[in-house]
Amino acid sequence: MPRGTSPTVEIRGLSFTYPGIDGHPPPGFRPLIDDFSLALDSGDCCLLIRSNGAGSFQLKPVFCKLPSLVLNVSVLVVDHYMPISASGRRGSQCPVEKMILGVACINPQRRAELIKVLDIDLSWRMHKVSDGQRRRVQICMGLLKPFKVLLLDEITVDLDVLVRADLLRFLRKECEERGSTIIYATHIFDGLNDWPTLVVYVAHGKWQLALPIDKVKENSKLSLMRAVESWLRGERYEEWQRRKQRKAKGLSEYEQKIEGSRVTGDPACVAARPLNNGWAD
């Protein structure tokens, strides 16, 4: 599909820091996301790569606000942390047929295709199926209505190999045929060698690279998974060197700053943290 004259998604200079109990970022605390910029065109399948805790989860509120910022953009956010039954309780007895067929204003051909892609049996009842089957129903419900921008966060961890492959094929077709834009954040790279059109790597809270998948393969001479492994090992080595230098200077290996009731730094030190629930003087 031909690309538009302007990006479908554009983020400029985004910074994010977890707030303290007063609602403001703790003084001296390094931002989790720092000066992050990203531009995606219609039809882009973007693979967002980061180590654990690098902050991709914090990008979701940004995409959720896109409809109020950009006209004619609908955003769907699907992530691994959503409840996996109709009510959010594992004991829900809601029939799958009622859940899927009960959504109004849905193209019946799209619904039938998703049921086939995700291999869903409409006779299932949510309290009698596995977590993987519940996840398939959840994904189906999320994809029933066409989207312009889709943010996926680790949604395939419960899926078997066949369903995962068929889902990725469906999502790629959405980009190629409808011009949708997808951002997929994951740590699982099986079957992704030819899926993305663009690879974005974030480390230390900053944008590191954004390259077409062909360029990634050409530059690294490796498979996507091995290329990502080399980037993450380099990132880990840099972090190890930084901690080693701090320790050599007599500082705490992890950055830590205590101001009144606020503590930042190594999560392993949580036991030593003074606690304040907002009511203390």
ABEGO torsion letter per residue (X at the ends): XBBBABBABBBBGBBBBBBBAAGBBBBGBBBABBGBBBBBBBGBBBBBBBBBGAGAAAAAAAAAAAAAABBGBBBBBBBAABBABAAGBAABABBAAAAAAABBGBBAAAAAAAAAAAGBBAABBAAABBAAAAAAAAAAAAAABBBABBBBBGAAAABBAAAAAAAAAAAAAAAAAAGBBBBBBBABABGAAAABABBBBBBGGBBABBBBAAAAAAAAGBBAAAAAAAAAAAAAAAAAAAAAAAAAAGBBABBBBBBEABBBEBAAAAAABBBBAGABX
